[in-house]
Amino acid sequence: WETVFEQAYERLAKTVPAILSNHERCEAFRKSAGYNTGSISVASGVCLYAVCRHFEIARVAEVGTFIGKSTSSMALALGQNTPDGVIYTCDKDNACFKPWEGIGCQVRSFPQKTSTEMLTEVARSTSKIDLFYFDGRITAPDIPLILQLSNPSTFYMFDDFEGTEKGVANVASLRASLKGYILIEPCSTALLQRYGIQGRSHAALLLNTANLNLTNQ
């Protein structure tokens, strides 16, 4: 996380207000939610943005759209990375999120569709996914589809990585099918505060050790 934030430092002054503005815009979708629940913090949104920018992510598959705070945070980064960025996102309970013009990249929503339904369709028509973001539970039928859409450079991020929350279960479910991946736990509040970001992030990351470059100190 230190490396990711060091690289993002000069952009954060503009990025944090943009993420906050997007999150406020997303709150307007809550009144139309079929299943009204919690959403990510600005701190988590900043972490999502920073990872997407640092690793130059272009294609994302997201499970758990809800009101779109995570979607819009990643879209901001993808729009800065490439003109061809795309996010595939589904929510089995809701159809309230509506991507707006200028959100940052193409967003293909799958409202009231399960993760398996979305991944099945994406697997028929797209190349590999750079980053999977899970804010909904991974099911057994999802695993082979996720692996089919992955390559050795694919990253996996998980919301609610805390205690016995779904993020912990999701990491365990997927990690059993991956070799050579290490777990990066959520960014510390101390590091976030160092960069002027208040609140907590619950976003964890599975990273292939083959993508790490080790240097002598």
ABEGO torsion letter per residue (X at the ends): XAAAAAAAAAAAAAAAAAAAAAAAAAAAAAAABABBBBBBBAAAAAAAAAAAAAAGBABBBBBGAEAGAAAAAAAAAAAAABAABBBBBBBAABAABBBBBGAGBBBBBBBGBBAAAAAAAAAAABBBBABBBBABBBBAAAAAAAAAABBAABBBBBBGBBEABAAAAAAAAAAAABBGBBBBBBBBAAAAAAAGBBEBBABBBBBBAAABBBBBX
